[in-house]
Every structure is written in structure tokens, then in C-alpha cells.
Amino acid sequence: MELGMSRPVRGDDDEDIDEDSPPSLEDLKAKAARQWEKEIGTVEVIDDPVRMYLREIGRVDLLKAPQERELARKFEAKRYVERLNEELAGDDGNSPKARKIISEMLRSIGDNENIIISIL
């Protein structure tokens, strides 16, 4: 057969299908499954949930040390602001205004100025 020539392919219903026609959904799914199997290597069935979990988590990129520290700082800052928000909430349960939270943060820094200076 010459290059560029399409040859008919037999389908399940014995109709001639031209190779240039768009692939069916089943063909696309089968192709994607074959590609996925190639990418992950051998496919094995794992009955042990712990082993399955460890295998799956091994595929996830872990945080680097600086990323982990940055994330921890963000969590700690969020907790600090939430705690201040609870402490400064009004008697009616309304959240305090941002300037009240900021002024409390600045007051706290001022109260701890000696500690900060000794660290620096």
C-alpha cells in the first residue's frame, strides 16, 4: 500500500470505516487507557489499602523546606488573626473592624518591643 492512501478498516458491524474519519468515543477511551498504562508502567492490582495509599502518595510532589516554612507561617498568621477576631468581637458577636485588629497587633508589638530588640 502506498503512503497517503487510506485503507478501509472493518468495524464491529462489518461496515467499511475510513481511517480519515474522526475516532469514536470508545476508540479515544481505549487509546487514553493504553497511554496511561504506558506512563505508569505495569498495572498491578493492590488489595492492601495502606500499600495503595503509599503508592499513590509517592506520585505526589512534596514541598521543599522553604515552601513548608512559608505555608506554616501563613497558617500561624491566620490563627493569630482569628484569635484576635474572637477576642475583640463585640458583645453582640459582630466581628471587629480591621483598624481595631491592626491597632491591637501594633499594641502587641509595642508591648513586646524589648523582646524584639533583644532578638535582633
CYANA upper distance limits for C-alpha pairs under 8 A (distance plus 0.5 A):
  1 MET  CA      5 MET  CA      7.54
  6 SER  CA     18 ASP  CA      7.39
  6 SER  CA     19 GLU  CA      6.57
  6 SER  CA     20 ASP  CA      7.79
  7 ARG  CA     18 ASP  CA      7.29
  7 ARG  CA     19 GLU  CA      7.30
  8 PRO  CA     16 ASP  CA      6.07
  8 PRO  CA     17 ILE  CA      6.05
  8 PRO  CA     18 ASP  CA      5.70
  8 PRO  CA     19 GLU  CA      7.21
  9 VAL  CA     16 ASP  CA      6.32
  9 VAL  CA     17 ILE  CA      5.78
  9 VAL  CA     18 ASP  CA      7.03
  9 VAL  CA     19 GLU  CA      7.51
 10 ARG  CA     14 ASP  CA      5.97
 10 ARG  CA     15 GLU  CA      6.63
 10 ARG  CA     16 ASP  CA      5.95
 10 ARG  CA     17 ILE  CA      6.93
 11 GLY  CA     15 GLU  CA      6.25
 11 GLY  CA     16 ASP  CA      7.20
 11 GLY  CA     17 ILE  CA      7.17
 17 ILE  CA     21 SER  CA      7.86
 23 PRO  CA     27 ASP  CA      6.48
 23 PRO  CA     28 LEU  CA      7.06
 24 SER  CA     28 LEU  CA      6.86
 25 LEU  CA     29 LYS  CA      6.67
 26 GLU  CA     30 ALA  CA      6.61
 27 ASP  CA     31 LYS  CA      6.59
 28 LEU  CA     32 ALA  CA      6.59
 29 LYS  CA     33 ALA  CA      6.62
 30 ALA  CA     34 ARG  CA      6.71
 31 LYS  CA     35 GLN  CA      6.67
 32 ALA  CA     36 TRP  CA      6.55
 33 ALA  CA     37 GLU  CA      6.67
 34 ARG  CA     38 LYS  CA      6.77
 35 GLN  CA     39 GLU  CA      6.80
 36 TRP  CA     40 ILE  CA      6.80
 37 GLU  CA     41 GLY  CA      6.34
 37 GLU  CA     42 THR  CA      7.33
 37 GLU  CA     43 VAL  CA      7.19
 38 LYS  CA     42 THR  CA      8.17
 46 ILE  CA     51 ARG  CA      7.70
 46 ILE  CA     52 MET  CA      6.61
 47 ASP  CA     52 MET  CA      8.12
 48 ASP  CA     52 MET  CA      6.71
 49 PRO  CA     53 TYR  CA      6.54
 50 VAL  CA     54 LEU  CA      6.67
 51 ARG  CA     55 ARG  CA      6.58
 52 MET  CA     56 GLU  CA      6.67
 53 TYR  CA     57 ILE  CA      6.53
 54 LEU  CA     58 GLY  CA      6.54
 55 ARG  CA     59 ARG  CA      7.52
 56 GLU  CA     60 VAL  CA      7.82
 63 LEU  CA     67 GLN  CA      6.30
 63 LEU  CA     68 GLU  CA      6.37
 64 LYS  CA     68 GLU  CA      6.69
 65 ALA  CA     69 ARG  CA      6.74
 66 PRO  CA     70 GLU  CA      6.68
 67 GLN  CA     71 LEU  CA      6.66
 68 GLU  CA     72 ALA  CA      6.67
 69 ARG  CA     73 ARG  CA      6.68
 70 GLU  CA     74 LYS  CA      6.82
 71 LEU  CA     75 PHE  CA      6.80
 72 ALA  CA     76 GLU  CA      6.62
 73 ARG  CA     77 ALA  CA      6.55
 74 LYS  CA     78 LYS  CA      6.63
 75 PHE  CA     79 ARG  CA      6.73
 76 GLU  CA     80 TYR  CA      6.66
 77 ALA  CA     81 VAL  CA      6.76
 78 LYS  CA     82 GLU  CA      6.63
 79 ARG  CA     83 ARG  CA      6.57
 80 TYR  CA     84 LEU  CA      6.73
 81 VAL  CA     85 ASN  CA      6.50
 81 VAL  CA    101 ILE  CA      8.29
 82 GLU  CA     86 GLU  CA      6.77
 83 ARG  CA     87 GLU  CA      6.71
 84 LEU  CA     88 LEU  CA      6.43
 84 LEU  CA    101 ILE  CA      7.20
 85 ASN  CA     89 ALA  CA      6.38
 85 ASN  CA     95 SER  CA      6.82
 85 ASN  CA     96 PRO  CA      6.99
 85 ASN  CA    101 ILE  CA      7.51
 86 GLU  CA     95 SER  CA      8.09
 88 LEU  CA     95 SER  CA      7.94
 88 LEU  CA     96 PRO  CA      6.51
 88 LEU  CA    100 LYS  CA      8.45
 88 LEU  CA    101 ILE  CA      7.97
 89 ALA  CA     93 GLY  CA      6.16
 89 ALA  CA     94 ASN  CA      6.17
 89 ALA  CA     95 SER  CA      5.41
 89 ALA  CA     96 PRO  CA      5.80
 90 GLY  CA     94 ASN  CA      5.94
 90 GLY  CA     95 SER  CA      7.23
 90 GLY  CA     96 PRO  CA      7.27
 96 PRO  CA    100 LYS  CA      6.83
 96 PRO  CA    101 ILE  CA      7.39
 97 LYS  CA    101 ILE  CA      7.19
 98 ALA  CA    102 ILE  CA      6.67
 99 ARG  CA    103 SER  CA      6.46
100 LYS  CA    104 GLU  CA      6.70
101 ILE  CA    105 MET  CA      6.76
102 ILE  CA    106 LEU  CA      6.70
103 SER  CA    107 ARG  CA      6.57
104 GLU  CA    108 SER  CA      6.61
105 MET  CA    109 ILE  CA      6.81
106 LEU  CA    110 GLY  CA      6.68
107 ARG  CA    111 ASP  CA      6.62
108 SER  CA    112 ASN  CA      6.82
109 ILE  CA    113 GLU  CA      6.48
112 ASN  CA    116 ILE  CA      6.81
113 GLU  CA    117 ILE  CA      6.59
114 ASN  CA    118 SER  CA      6.68
115 ILE  CA    119 ILE  CA      6.79
116 ILE  CA    120 LEU  CA      6.77
